[in-house]
Amino acid sequence: MAPTEPGTTPELPDKHDASGTSVTDSPSATRAAPEAPEMPEASGAPAEAFDALYKSCAATLFRQTFLLTGRRNLSQESVARAFARAWEHWPEVAVDRDPAGWVRAAAYEYAMSPWHRLRRPHRPLDPPPAEPGARALLGALLDLPPSYRRTLLLYDGVGLDLPETAAETEASTPATASRLMNARAALAERLPEPAEPSSPTEQSALLHQQLGSLARAQPPDSLPSPDAIRRDSERRARVWTGAAISFTLLIIGLTLFTLATAPSRYETPESPAQQVGGVPPRGGPQKLTPQDLNLRKKLQGELVRGPARLVPDAG
C-alpha cells in the first residue's frame, strides 16, 4: 500500500454511527458502534454521574492509552489525571454531548506529552506481550509517529469516523486521512496480515479486531477508585487556590509597602563629585613666623602711653 500525499483524501469506509469509547466492544471482524455510557442526571447527583462515567470508561481508556504509550504506569497516571481534570470541570463535562470523548482527549494529550521522556520512571517500556503476534503488533504500533498512532487508534480502534478523528486530533480531514493510510502502510510492512484484506473496510475491521485483542490482554486492576479521583482533584484544587490567594496577598503587600515607602515628590539627585584642577593657591597674608609671633606678643603686653611722635630737630 503506497503512502498518500497530505493534500489528497484516500478512500476510507464511512462510519456515521460510531460514538467511540472502546477498542474492545467488538471483537468480531464486523465492527459495531460502541454505545455511550448511561449516566444519572448531572444536575441531581454530580458525584454519581461522575462515578458512572468513570466505571464505564476508565478500564477501556486505560487499555487505549497503553496502546499509545506501551507503559502501564503512565497509562494509569493518564487516566487518573484525565478524570481528575474532568471533575474539576464537571459543569462543562456534564453538559458535553460526549463526556467520554472529553475525558479520552484529555487522557491522550497527557499520555502523549513529550515531557514524559524526561521522567526516569516513564522512560523504559514495559515488557512486551509473550504472544509473538501481539508483541509484533505492539512494537509496530509504538514505532509509528505519535500523530499516526493516535489517528489509527481513534479510527480503527475506537471507531470514530474521519471528521470526528480529525476534530479530536486537531487536524484537517485530508491530513487525517493521509496519516491513517500511511500508518496502515507502515503496519503492513511490519505485519503482513493487515495487508491481506482487499478493501479498506475489511482492513479496518481486521485492525479493530487485532487492536481489541491486544488491549484486552492488559488488565486494569490497579486503577484508583472514583472516590479517590474526586478527593485528589479537590485536594489539588484547594492547593492551587491557596497558592493563588497567597500569591495575590503577597503582591498586594508589596504594592502597599512600595506606596508607603516611595517619595511623594521628585527630588533631583545630587551630581557626583568631580576633581577640580588648575585652581591657583589661596592668596593673602602669609603664615606668621615665630619671630613675628614674639614681636606681636611683646607689643600687646606693653602699656600704651599715647601715640609716639617725631619731634623735629630745630638745629
ZALUMLO-27341 format. One record per residue: residue number from 0; x, z, y of N, C-alpha, C in turn. Coordinates in nm, 3 decimals. Layout:
ZALUMLO-27341
   kolmi      n_xx      n_zz      n_yy     ca_xx     ca_zz     ca_yy      c_xx      c_zz      c_yy
     NUM         X         Z         Y         X         Z         Y         X         Z         Y
...
This chain:
ZALUMLO-27341
   kolmi      n_xx      n_zz      n_yy     ca_xx     ca_zz     ca_yy      c_xx      c_zz      c_yy
       0     0.085     0.000    -0.118     0.000     0.000     0.000     0.088     0.000     0.123
       1     0.076    -0.103     0.206     0.162    -0.115     0.322     0.111    -0.028     0.436
       2     0.201     0.038     0.512     0.157     0.118     0.626     0.093     0.032     0.731
       3    -0.004     0.086     0.801    -0.074     0.013     0.905    -0.017     0.047     1.041
       4    -0.039    -0.040     1.136     0.008    -0.017     1.271    -0.084     0.083     1.341
       5    -0.028     0.164     1.435    -0.111     0.262     1.502    -0.225     0.202     1.581
       6    -0.214     0.076     1.622    -0.319     0.019     1.704    -0.434    -0.042     1.627
       7    -0.428    -0.044     1.494    -0.533    -0.104     1.413    -0.608     0.001     1.336
       8    -0.733    -0.026     1.302    -0.816     0.065     1.225    -0.835     0.009     1.086
       9    -0.778     0.070     0.981    -0.792     0.017     0.847    -0.930     0.045     0.791
      10    -0.958    -0.018     0.680    -1.088     0.001     0.615    -1.089     0.135     0.543
      11    -1.186     0.219     0.576    -1.199     0.351     0.518    -1.342     0.372     0.476
      12    -1.366     0.458     0.378    -1.502     0.485     0.337    -1.576     0.565     0.443
      13    -1.706     0.536     0.454    -1.788     0.607     0.552    -1.833     0.740     0.494
      14    -1.829     0.846     0.580    -1.877     0.977     0.540    -1.955     1.032     0.658
      15    -2.084     1.026     0.648    -2.168     1.070     0.759    -2.225     1.209     0.736
      16    -2.207     1.267     0.619    -2.274     1.393     0.588    -2.177     1.503     0.552
      17    -2.048     1.488     0.582    -1.951     1.589     0.542    -1.932     1.689     0.653
      18    -1.977     1.811     0.633    -1.957     1.915     0.733    -1.821     1.977     0.722
      19    -1.764     1.987     0.601    -1.625     2.020     0.585    -1.592     2.167     0.592
      20    -1.599     2.238     0.479    -1.550     2.375     0.476    -1.457     2.401     0.359
      21    -1.444     2.312     0.264    -1.367     2.343     0.144    -1.310     2.218     0.081
      22    -1.198     2.236     0.012    -1.142     2.129    -0.069    -1.174     2.151    -0.216
      23    -1.253     2.252    -0.246    -1.278     2.288    -0.385    -1.424     2.280    -0.424
      24    -1.508     2.228    -0.336    -1.651     2.227    -0.367    -1.689     2.121    -0.468
      25    -1.612     2.012    -0.471    -1.650     1.900    -0.556    -1.532     1.858    -0.642
      26    -1.514     1.918    -0.760    -1.401     1.881    -0.844    -1.417     1.746    -0.910
      27    -1.535     1.688    -0.909    -1.555     1.559    -0.974    -1.502     1.448    -0.887
      28    -1.501     1.327    -0.944    -1.449     1.212    -0.869    -1.542     1.174    -0.757
      29    -1.673     1.196    -0.772    -1.769     1.165    -0.666    -1.781     1.286    -0.576
      30    -1.749     1.267    -0.450    -1.741     1.379    -0.360    -1.877     1.412    -0.302
      31    -1.910     1.539    -0.300    -2.034     1.587    -0.238    -2.000     1.661    -0.111
      32    -2.085     1.649    -0.014    -2.060     1.715     0.114    -2.080     1.864     0.099
      33    -1.980     1.947     0.135    -1.997     2.092     0.127    -2.095     2.140     0.231
      34    -2.172     2.240     0.196    -2.273     2.292     0.285    -2.214     2.400     0.374
      35    -2.263     2.408     0.495    -2.218     2.511     0.587    -2.266     2.647     0.540
      36    -2.188     2.754     0.565    -2.228     2.887     0.519    -2.349     2.938     0.594
      37    -2.436     3.009     0.523    -2.553     3.069     0.584    -2.515     3.203     0.644
      38    -2.553     3.225     0.768    -2.519     3.347     0.838    -2.644     3.409     0.896
      39    -2.647     3.544     0.910    -2.758     3.607     0.980    -2.759     3.568     1.126
      40    -2.870     3.602     1.193    -2.878     3.571     1.334    -2.772     3.648     1.410
      41    -2.690     3.574     1.487    -2.579     3.638     1.557    -2.628     3.736     1.663
      42    -2.748     3.708     1.721    -2.798     3.796     1.825    -2.838     3.931     1.768
      43    -2.880     3.938     1.641    -2.925     4.063     1.585    -2.813     4.145     1.525
      44    -2.719     4.083     1.457    -2.613     4.156     1.387    -2.485     4.074     1.395
      45    -2.407     4.088     1.503    -2.282     4.012     1.513    -2.185     4.044     1.401
      46    -2.173     4.174     1.365    -2.079     4.211     1.260    -2.120     4.152     1.125
      47    -2.252     4.153     1.096    -2.298     4.096     0.970    -2.277     3.945     0.965
      48    -2.300     3.879     1.078    -2.278     3.735     1.083    -2.130     3.702     1.066
      49    -2.045     3.780     1.129    -1.902     3.758     1.113    -1.858     3.781     0.969
      50    -1.909     3.890     0.908    -1.872     3.918     0.769    -1.920     3.808     0.676
      51    -2.038     3.754     0.701    -2.088     3.646     0.617    -2.002     3.521     0.630
      52    -1.960     3.491     0.753    -1.871     3.376     0.773    -1.737     3.398     0.704
      53    -1.686     3.519     0.715    -1.556     3.549     0.654    -1.563     3.538     0.502
      54    -1.666     3.596     0.443    -1.677     3.594     0.297    -1.698     3.454     0.243
      55    -1.761     3.368     0.320    -1.788     3.233     0.271    -1.672     3.137     0.295
      56    -1.585     3.166     0.391    -1.483     3.069     0.429    -1.340     3.117     0.411
      57    -1.315     3.248     0.403    -1.178     3.297     0.406    -1.097     3.248     0.287
      58    -1.154     3.258     0.165    -1.079     3.217     0.046    -1.048     3.068     0.048
      59    -1.146     2.987     0.085    -1.124     2.843     0.091    -1.023     2.808     0.199
      60    -1.033     2.876     0.313    -0.940     2.849     0.422    -0.798     2.889     0.384
      61    -0.785     2.995     0.306    -0.652     3.032     0.258    -0.592     2.922     0.171
      62    -0.672     2.865     0.082    -0.622     2.758    -0.005    -0.584     2.635     0.077
      63    -0.661     2.605     0.180    -0.630     2.490     0.263    -0.498     2.509     0.339
      64    -0.481     2.625     0.398    -0.358     2.650     0.472    -0.237     2.656     0.380
      65    -0.258     2.694     0.253    -0.146     2.691     0.159    -0.103     2.546     0.133
      66    -0.199     2.454     0.125    -0.162     2.314     0.109    -0.087     2.260     0.231
      67    -0.111     2.319     0.347    -0.042     2.276     0.468     0.099     2.334     0.478
      68     0.119     2.455     0.427     0.245     2.526     0.451     0.328     2.548     0.326
      69     0.264     2.563     0.209     0.339     2.597     0.089     0.386     2.741     0.086
      70     0.328     2.826     0.170     0.371     2.966     0.180     0.246     3.055     0.179
      71     0.238     3.143     0.082     0.120     3.229     0.068     0.112     3.330     0.183
      72     0.224     3.394     0.218     0.220     3.495     0.324     0.178     3.435     0.457
      73     0.232     3.317     0.487     0.194     3.251     0.612     0.048     3.209     0.609
      74    -0.001     3.168     0.493    -0.142     3.130     0.482    -0.233     3.251     0.504
      75    -0.199     3.365     0.444    -0.278     3.486     0.465    -0.276     3.528     0.612
      76    -0.160     3.521     0.674    -0.149     3.558     0.815    -0.229     3.462     0.903
      77    -0.228     3.334     0.868    -0.302     3.236     0.947    -0.452     3.261     0.940
      78    -0.501     3.290     0.821    -0.644     3.317     0.805    -0.683     3.444     0.882
      79    -0.601     3.549     0.870    -0.632     3.673     0.940    -0.631     3.654     1.091
      80    -0.533     3.582     1.143    -0.526     3.560     1.287    -0.642     3.473     1.335
      81    -0.679     3.374     1.256    -0.789     3.286     1.297    -0.921     3.363     1.305
      82    -0.948     3.446     1.206    -1.073     3.522     1.209    -1.069     3.632     1.314
      83    -0.951     3.690     1.337    -0.940     3.789     1.445    -0.967     3.724     1.580
      84    -0.918     3.605     1.599    -0.947     3.533     1.723    -1.095     3.496     1.732
      85    -1.155     3.461     1.616    -1.298     3.430     1.617    -1.380     3.551     1.656
      86    -1.341     3.671     1.613    -1.415     3.790     1.650    -1.397     3.821     1.799
      87    -1.279     3.793     1.854    -1.259     3.812     1.997    -1.349     3.720     2.078
      88    -1.371     3.598     2.029    -1.454     3.500     2.099    -1.588     3.480     2.026
      89    -1.641     3.587     1.967    -1.758     3.572     1.883    -1.880     3.518     1.957
      90    -1.907     3.557     2.082    -2.021     3.494     2.151    -2.010     3.342     2.157
      91    -1.889     3.291     2.169    -1.870     3.146     2.170    -1.881     3.089     2.029
      92    -1.820     3.157     1.930    -1.820     3.106     1.793    -1.960     3.111     1.734
      93    -2.037     3.215     1.766    -2.169     3.232     1.706    -2.265     3.120     1.741
      94    -2.250     3.061     1.859    -2.340     2.955     1.901    -2.280     2.816     1.878
      95    -2.160     2.811     1.820    -2.099     2.682     1.792    -2.175     2.613     1.678
      96    -2.179     2.481     1.685    -2.254     2.409     1.581    -2.183     2.414     1.446
      97    -2.054     2.445     1.445    -1.977     2.453     1.321    -1.880     2.570     1.331
      98    -1.927     2.695     1.309    -1.835     2.809     1.318    -1.719     2.799     1.220
      99    -1.744     2.748     1.099    -1.636     2.734     1.002    -1.530     2.637     1.052
     100    -1.572     2.529     1.118    -1.475     2.436     1.174    -1.396     2.498     1.287
     101    -1.458     2.585     1.367    -1.388     2.654     1.474    -1.275     2.740     1.417
     102    -1.307     2.817     1.312    -1.205     2.903     1.251    -1.100     2.819     1.181
     103    -1.142     2.711     1.115    -1.047     2.625     1.045    -0.944     2.566     1.143
     104    -0.991     2.518     1.257    -0.899     2.461     1.355    -0.800     2.567     1.405
     105    -0.847     2.689     1.427    -0.757     2.796     1.472    -0.654     2.831     1.364
     106    -0.698     2.835     1.237    -0.604     2.866     1.128    -0.501     2.755     1.110
     107    -0.544     2.629     1.120    -0.450     2.518     1.106    -0.346     2.519     1.217
     108    -0.391     2.544     1.340    -0.298     2.545     1.453    -0.194     2.655     1.436
     109    -0.238     2.772     1.392    -0.142     2.882     1.374    -0.049     2.854     1.256
     110    -0.103     2.801     1.147    -0.020     2.779     1.028     0.086     2.673     1.052
     111     0.057     2.572     1.133     0.149     2.461     1.153     0.231     2.476     1.280
     112     0.232     2.594     1.340     0.313     2.616     1.459     0.462     2.605     1.425
     113     0.541     2.531     1.503     0.683     2.518     1.471     0.761     2.646     1.492
     114     0.704     2.745     1.562     0.776     2.871     1.584     0.798     2.950     1.456
     115     0.720     2.921     1.352     0.739     2.995     1.227     0.873     2.963     1.161
     116     0.935     2.852     1.200     1.065     2.820     1.144     1.171     2.921     1.186
     117     1.149     2.988     1.299     1.245     3.087     1.347     1.225     3.224     1.282
     118     1.118     3.241     1.208     1.091     3.369     1.143     1.146     3.367     1.001
     119     1.235     3.458     0.974     1.304     3.457     0.844     1.209     3.471     0.726
     120     1.105     3.558     0.731     1.018     3.568     0.613     0.945     3.439     0.578
     121     0.925     3.351     0.676     0.847     3.230     0.652     0.933     3.106     0.634
     122     1.063     3.120     0.629     1.148     3.002     0.613     1.142     2.945     0.472
     123     1.164     3.025     0.367     1.164     2.965     0.233     1.023     2.938     0.183
     124     1.011     2.834     0.102     0.884     2.802     0.039     0.861     2.892    -0.081
     125     0.734     2.911    -0.115     0.702     2.986    -0.236     0.739     2.904    -0.359
     126     0.758     2.970    -0.473     0.788     2.894    -0.595     0.680     2.790    -0.623
     127     0.719     2.669    -0.662     0.619     2.563    -0.685     0.538     2.591    -0.810
     128     0.425     2.526    -0.826     0.344     2.544    -0.948     0.421     2.502    -1.072
     129     0.386     2.564    -1.184     0.454     2.534    -1.309     0.414     2.398    -1.365
     130     0.291     2.356    -1.340     0.243     2.229    -1.394     0.313     2.113    -1.321
     131     0.371     2.017    -1.393     0.450     1.911    -1.328     0.370     1.829    -1.227
     132     0.247     1.793    -1.260     0.169     1.713    -1.168     0.138     1.786    -1.039
     133     0.099     1.914    -1.050     0.070     1.992    -0.930     0.195     2.015    -0.848
     134     0.308     2.039    -0.915     0.433     2.058    -0.843     0.473     1.932    -0.767
     135     0.457     1.816    -0.830     0.491     1.690    -0.763     0.399     1.662    -0.646
     136     0.268     1.690    -0.663     0.172     1.666    -0.555     0.200     1.756    -0.437
     137     0.227     1.885    -0.462     0.254     1.977    -0.352     0.384     1.939    -0.281
     138     0.486     1.901    -0.357     0.611     1.860    -0.294     0.593     1.736    -0.208
     139     0.518     1.638    -0.259     0.495     1.517    -0.180     0.411     1.547    -0.057
     140     0.316     1.638    -0.069     0.231     1.673     0.044     0.312     1.743     0.153
     141     0.400     1.835     0.114     0.479     1.909     0.212     0.587     1.823     0.276
     142     0.623     1.712     0.213     0.722     1.622     0.272     0.662     1.531     0.379
     143     0.530     1.527     0.389     0.467     1.444     0.491     0.487     1.507     0.629
     144     0.488     1.427     0.734     0.488     1.485     0.870     0.365     1.574     0.890
     145     0.376     1.678     0.972     0.264     1.770     0.988     0.133     1.702     1.028
     146     0.139     1.605     1.118     0.016     1.538     1.160    -0.046     1.457     1.046
     147     0.037     1.391     0.963    -0.014     1.318     0.848    -0.074     1.414     0.746
     148    -0.007     1.524     0.724    -0.054     1.621     0.625    -0.190     1.678     0.665
     149    -0.205     1.712     0.791    -0.331     1.770     0.836    -0.443     1.666     0.830
     150    -0.413     1.543     0.869    -0.515     1.438     0.864    -0.560     1.410     0.722
     151    -0.465     1.404     0.629    -0.500     1.379     0.490    -0.585     1.492     0.433
     152    -0.550     1.616     0.465    -0.625     1.729     0.412    -0.766     1.733     0.468
     153    -0.781     1.706     0.598    -0.914     1.709     0.658    -1.003     1.598     0.604
     154    -0.948     1.478     0.587    -1.031     1.365     0.548    -1.053     1.362     0.396
     155    -0.945     1.363     0.320    -0.957     1.351     0.175    -0.979     1.485     0.106
     156    -0.936     1.595     0.169    -0.952     1.725     0.106    -1.079     1.796     0.147
     157    -1.095     1.816     0.280    -1.212     1.888     0.329    -1.337     1.802     0.324
     158    -1.324     1.674     0.358    -1.437     1.585     0.353    -1.493     1.545     0.487
     159    -1.418     1.563     0.596    -1.466     1.520     0.726    -1.463     1.367     0.734
     160    -1.547     1.312     0.820    -1.538     1.169     0.842    -1.429     1.141     0.945
     161    -1.407     1.013     0.970    -1.294     0.975     1.054    -1.307     1.025     1.198
     162    -1.422     1.011     1.266    -1.432     1.064     1.403    -1.414     1.216     1.409
     163    -1.469     1.288     1.311    -1.451     1.434     1.311    -1.305     1.471     1.289
     164    -1.238     1.399     1.199    -1.096     1.425     1.177    -1.016     1.396     1.303
     165    -1.048     1.287     1.371    -0.978     1.253     1.495    -1.002     1.359     1.602
     166    -1.124     1.410     1.610    -1.154     1.511     1.711    -1.080     1.640     1.683
     167    -1.074     1.681     1.557    -1.009     1.808     1.525    -0.858     1.799     1.539
     168    -0.800     1.684     1.514    -0.655     1.667     1.530    -0.618     1.620     1.670
     169    -0.717     1.604     1.758    -0.693     1.564     1.897    -0.617     1.432     1.904
     170    -0.666     1.334     1.831    -0.607     1.200     1.829    -0.719     1.098     1.837
     171    -0.682     0.976     1.869    -0.781     0.868     1.872    -0.818     0.829     1.729
     172    -0.931     0.762     1.715    -0.974     0.720     1.583    -0.879     0.619     1.520
     173    -0.829     0.517     1.592    -0.731     0.427     1.529    -0.602     0.498     1.487
     174    -0.554     0.591     1.571    -0.433     0.665     1.534    -0.457     0.752     1.411
     175    -0.575     0.814     1.403    -0.607     0.896     1.286    -0.615     0.811     1.160
     176    -0.678     0.695     1.169    -0.684     0.606     1.053    -0.546     0.561     1.010
     177    -0.460     0.532     1.106    -0.323     0.491     1.072    -0.248     0.604     1.003
     178    -0.262     0.727     1.055    -0.197     0.841     0.991    -0.246     0.859     0.847
     179    -0.376     0.843     0.828    -0.433     0.862     0.695    -0.378     0.759     0.596
     180    -0.376     0.634     0.635    -0.329     0.530     0.545    -0.179     0.542     0.518
     181    -0.104     0.578     0.620     0.039     0.598     0.599     0.066     0.719     0.509
     182    -0.015     0.824     0.523     0.001     0.940     0.435    -0.032     0.904     0.290
     183    -0.138     0.826     0.271    -0.172     0.782     0.135    -0.061     0.693     0.077
     184    -0.003     0.607     0.161     0.104     0.521     0.112     0.226     0.604     0.073
     185     0.258     0.708     0.151     0.371     0.793     0.116     0.346     0.868    -0.014
     186     0.222     0.915    -0.035     0.191     0.982    -0.161     0.196     0.883    -0.277
     187     0.155     0.759    -0.255     0.157     0.659    -0.361     0.299     0.629    -0.407
     188     0.395     0.637    -0.314     0.534     0.613    -0.352     0.589     0.727    -0.437
     189     0.546     0.849    -0.408     0.592     0.964    -0.485     0.511     0.987    -0.612
     190     0.380     0.958    -0.604     0.290     0.980    -0.717     0.223     0.848    -0.750
     191     0.246     0.790    -0.863     0.186     0.661    -0.894     0.036     0.667    -0.916
     192    -0.017     0.783    -0.953    -0.159     0.790    -0.989    -0.253     0.760    -0.874
     193    -0.228     0.810    -0.750    -0.322     0.777    -0.644    -0.329     0.629    -0.609
     194    -0.231     0.549    -0.652    -0.234     0.406    -0.621    -0.314     0.326    -0.721
     195    -0.359     0.388    -0.832    -0.431     0.315    -0.936    -0.571     0.271    -0.892
     196    -0.651     0.354    -0.821    -0.786     0.308    -0.782    -0.777     0.184    -0.695
     197    -0.875     0.097    -0.714    -0.874    -0.030    -0.643    -0.932    -0.021    -0.503
     198    -1.028     0.066    -0.478    -1.093     0.075    -0.347    -1.051     0.203    -0.276
     199    -1.060     0.203    -0.141    -1.028     0.326    -0.068    -1.119     0.442    -0.103
     200    -1.245     0.412    -0.136    -1.337     0.520    -0.173    -1.292     0.589    -0.301
     201    -1.252     0.512    -0.401    -1.205     0.571    -0.526    -1.075     0.647    -0.504
     202    -0.986     0.593    -0.421    -0.862     0.663    -0.392    -0.888     0.795    -0.321
     203    -0.983     0.796    -0.225    -1.016     0.919    -0.155    -1.077     1.022    -0.250
     204    -1.164     0.976    -0.342    -1.224     1.068    -0.438    -1.120     1.127    -0.531
     205    -1.023     1.045    -0.573    -0.919     1.096    -0.662    -0.831     1.198    -0.590
     206    -0.794     1.168    -0.464    -0.715     1.265    -0.388    -0.792     1.394    -0.364
     207    -0.922     1.382    -0.339    -1.005     1.502    -0.321    -1.004     1.587    -0.448
     208    -1.012     1.525    -0.562    -1.011     1.599    -0.687    -0.875     1.664    -0.710
     209    -0.768     1.591    -0.684    -0.634     1.647    -0.707    -0.603     1.760    -0.609
     210    -0.640     1.742    -0.482    -0.616     1.848    -0.385    -0.699     1.971    -0.418
     211    -0.823     1.950    -0.466    -0.904     2.064    -0.505    -0.847     2.139    -0.622
     212    -0.795     2.067    -0.720    -0.734     2.134    -0.836    -0.610     2.212    -0.795
     213    -0.531     2.153    -0.704    -0.412     2.224    -0.657    -0.449     2.347    -0.576
     214    -0.555     2.338    -0.496    -0.595     2.452    -0.414    -0.655     2.563    -0.499
     215    -0.732     2.528    -0.601    -0.795     2.631    -0.683    -0.694     2.711    -0.762
     216    -0.573     2.660    -0.777    -0.470     2.734    -0.850    -0.410     2.848    -0.769
     217    -0.450     2.861    -0.642    -0.395     2.967    -0.557    -0.501     3.075    -0.538
     218    -0.489     3.189    -0.607    -0.591     3.294    -0.594    -0.574     3.371    -0.463
     219    -0.679     3.380    -0.384    -0.670     3.457    -0.258    -0.701     3.604    -0.281
     220    -0.620     3.670    -0.361    -0.651     3.807    -0.400    -0.598     3.911    -0.302
     221    -0.521     3.871    -0.202    -0.461     3.968    -0.110    -0.512     3.953     0.033
     222    -0.625     3.889     0.051    -0.681     3.876     0.186    -0.741     4.009     0.231
     223    -0.726     4.044     0.358    -0.785     4.170     0.406    -0.937     4.162     0.411
     224    -0.999     4.275     0.421    -1.145     4.280     0.429    -1.191     4.241     0.570
     225    -1.316     4.197     0.583    -1.364     4.163     0.719    -1.365     4.281     0.814
     226    -1.389     4.403     0.760    -1.383     4.520     0.847    -1.243     4.539     0.903
     227    -1.141     4.519     0.820    -1.004     4.531     0.868    -0.972     4.425     0.972
     228    -1.025     4.305     0.953    -1.002     4.199     1.051    -1.065     4.237     1.185
     229    -1.187     4.288     1.182    -1.254     4.325     1.307    -1.183     4.441     1.376
     230    -1.140     4.541     1.298    -1.068     4.654     1.358    -0.936     4.609     1.419
     231    -0.864     4.524     1.349    -0.737     4.476     1.403    -0.759     4.393     1.529
     232    -0.864     4.312     1.531    -0.893     4.233     1.650    -0.928     4.323     1.768
     233    -1.010     4.425     1.744    -1.047     4.516     1.852    -0.928     4.597     1.899
     234    -0.839     4.636     1.805    -0.720     4.710     1.846    -0.630     4.623     1.934
     235    -0.612     4.498     1.894    -0.531     4.407     1.977    -0.594     4.388     2.115
     236    -0.725     4.377     2.118    -0.792     4.359     2.247    -0.771     4.481     2.336
     237    -0.779     4.602     2.277    -0.755     4.724     2.356    -0.612     4.730     2.407
     238    -0.517     4.692     2.322    -0.376     4.696     2.364    -0.351     4.599     2.479
     239    -0.404     4.477     2.465    -0.383     4.378     2.570    -0.457     4.417     2.697
     240    -0.575     4.475     2.682    -0.647     4.521     2.801    -0.572     4.633     2.872
     241    -0.521     4.729     2.794    -0.442     4.837     2.855    -0.317     4.785     2.922
     242    -0.251     4.687     2.859    -0.130     4.630     2.920    -0.164     4.558     3.049
     243    -0.276     4.485     3.050    -0.316     4.414     3.172    -0.350     4.512     3.283
     244    -0.421     4.622     3.250    -0.455     4.722     3.352    -0.328     4.789     3.405
     245    -0.235     4.823     3.317    -0.111     4.886     3.361    -0.031     4.794     3.451
     246    -0.025     4.669     3.416     0.049     4.573     3.498    -0.018     4.556     3.634
     247    -0.151     4.554     3.635    -0.223     4.542     3.762    -0.199     4.663     3.851
     248    -0.204     4.784     3.791    -0.177     4.905     3.869    -0.034     4.907     3.921
     249     0.060     4.857     3.842     0.199     4.851     3.887     0.212     4.758     4.008
     250     0.147     4.644     4.002     0.153     4.551     4.115     0.090     4.613     4.239
     251    -0.025     4.682     4.221    -0.089     4.746     4.335     0.000     4.854     4.394
     252     0.063     4.936     4.308     0.152     5.040     4.357     0.271     4.984     4.434
     253     0.332     4.880     4.381     0.444     4.818     4.451     0.401     4.758     4.585
     254     0.281     4.702     4.587     0.231     4.645     4.713     0.209     4.754     4.817
     255     0.147     4.866     4.777     0.125     4.976     4.871     0.256     5.036     4.918
     256     0.353     5.050     4.829     0.484     5.103     4.868     0.552     5.010     4.968
     257     0.541     4.882     4.946     0.601     4.786     5.039     0.535     4.792     5.175
     258     0.401     4.804     5.176     0.332     4.813     5.304     0.366     4.941     5.378
     259     0.391     5.051     5.303     0.421     5.178     5.369     0.564     5.183     5.423
     260     0.654     5.118     5.359     0.796     5.126     5.400     0.841     5.008     5.483
     261     0.764     4.905     5.493     0.805     4.789     5.570     0.795     4.818     5.720
     262     0.887     4.767     5.805     0.879     4.789     5.950     0.755     4.723     6.008
     263     0.702     4.789     6.115     0.580     4.738     6.178     0.607     4.632     6.283
     264     0.731     4.620     6.330     0.766     4.518     6.428     0.902     4.460     6.391
     265     0.927     4.348     6.450     1.052     4.279     6.419     1.165     4.335     6.504
     266     1.274     4.369     6.442     1.392     4.418     6.511     1.505     4.319     6.490
     267     1.567     4.283     6.603     1.676     4.187     6.595     1.796     4.252     6.528
     268     1.846     4.195     6.428     1.963     4.256     6.361     2.087     4.251     6.449
     269     2.170     4.355     6.437     2.295     4.361     6.515     2.392     4.255     6.465
     270     2.462     4.200     6.564     2.562     4.098     6.528     2.681     4.166     6.461
     271     2.741     4.102     6.368     2.858     4.163     6.302     2.975     4.174     6.398
     272     3.056     4.276     6.381     3.173     4.299     6.467     3.275     4.188     6.449
     273     3.338     4.150     6.561     3.440     4.046     6.559     3.563     4.095     6.634
     274     3.678     4.054     6.590     3.804     4.091     6.654     3.825     4.005     6.778
     275     3.860     4.072     6.892     3.881     4.004     7.020     4.030     4.000     7.049
     276     4.081     3.886     7.079     4.223     3.871     7.110     4.246     3.814     7.248
     277     4.373     3.826     7.299     4.408     3.771     7.430     4.371     3.855     7.548
     278     4.333     3.982     7.531     4.296     4.070     7.642     4.423     4.136     7.695
     279     4.452     4.133     7.828     4.575     4.197     7.882     4.567     4.348     7.874
     280     4.682     4.416     7.877     4.681     4.563     7.872     4.615     4.623     7.994
     281     4.564     4.746     7.978     4.491     4.813     8.085     4.584     4.841     8.203
     282     4.540     4.812     8.328     4.621     4.837     8.448     4.602     4.978     8.502
     283     4.665     5.007     8.623     4.652     5.138     8.685     4.781     5.217     8.676
     284     4.778     5.345     8.725     4.899     5.430     8.723     4.952     5.447     8.582
     285     5.087     5.455     8.580     5.148     5.475     8.450     5.142     5.622     8.413
     286     5.175     5.649     8.297     5.174     5.786     8.247     5.284     5.866     8.315
     287     5.251     5.991     8.359     5.348     6.075     8.430     5.459     6.119     8.337
     288     5.577     6.121     8.393     5.693     6.167     8.318     5.701     6.319     8.326
     289     5.782     6.383     8.244     5.796     6.530     8.253     5.842     6.576     8.391
     290     5.931     6.502     8.460     5.974     6.541     8.595     5.857     6.537     8.692
     291     5.776     6.433     8.680     5.660     6.425     8.769     5.563     6.540     8.746
     292     5.549     6.579     8.626     5.460     6.691     8.596     5.514     6.821     8.652
     293     5.645     6.844     8.645     5.706     6.966     8.700     5.694     6.970     8.853
     294     5.716     6.855     8.916     5.704     6.849     9.062     5.561     6.876     9.105
     295     5.465     6.821     9.035     5.326     6.844     9.071     5.288     6.989     9.052
     296     5.339     7.050     8.951     5.312     7.193     8.929     5.373     7.279     9.038
     297     5.492     7.242     9.080     5.559     7.318     9.184     5.486     7.306     9.318
     298     5.444     7.188     9.352     5.373     7.167     9.476     5.240     7.239     9.477
     299     5.176     7.240     9.365     5.045     7.308     9.357     5.061     7.460     9.365
     300     5.179     7.515     9.332     5.199     7.660     9.334     5.241     7.714     9.470
     301     5.296     7.635     9.561     5.339     7.683     9.693     5.221     7.694     9.789
     302     5.233     7.792     9.884     5.129     7.810     9.986     5.142     7.702    10.091
     303     5.031     7.657    10.134     5.030     7.552    10.236     5.018     7.620    10.375
     304     5.116     7.606    10.463     5.114     7.668    10.596     5.082     7.566    10.706
     305     5.027     7.472    10.676     4.995     7.371    10.776     5.071     7.244    10.748
     306     5.032     7.146    10.818     5.099     7.019    10.791     5.241     7.018    10.848
     307     5.329     6.971    10.779     5.469     6.959    10.825     5.478     6.847    10.928
     308     5.543     6.881    11.039     5.552     6.787    11.146     5.698     6.752    11.175
     309     5.722     6.639    11.211     5.855     6.597    11.252     5.871     6.619    11.403
     310     5.972     6.699    11.438     5.997     6.726    11.582     6.096     6.624    11.631
     311     6.064     6.551    11.734     6.159     6.451    11.782     6.283     6.518    11.845
     312     6.389     6.462    11.822     6.514     6.512    11.878     6.530     6.455    12.019
     313     6.526     6.555    12.128     6.529     6.510    12.266     6.671     6.470    12.307
     314     6.771     6.526    12.240     6.908     6.494    12.281     6.950     6.363    12.230
